[in-house]
């Protein structure tokens, strides 16, 4: 299990890189997400609680096909499992690219 000390050290290493790249940013976002979960616990907006709030049954399959690679990948999959992956992605997006996160959330809220 990762300790807070290990996490702080990993964050410092990422922040101290002379030439950070996308991989460094993704690691840093993941570290900050882990740190937030360690300090505040799992948020109420987790995929599981969100799925329950919108009354998705655990075995409801996604039937969305738009022709994109994403829609083909999730078609027929369990909705709750897909939402869990999307929730993790959104947490990372919030840390790495807050502007894109806000735009995406606005689209979710408007639909």
Secondary structure, 3 states (H helix, E strand, C coil): CCCHHHHHHHHHHHHCCCCCCHHHHHHHHHHHHHHHHHHHCCCCCCHHHHHHHCCCCCCCECCCCCCCHHHHHHCCCEHHHHHHHHHHHHHHHHHHCHHHHHHHHHHHHHC
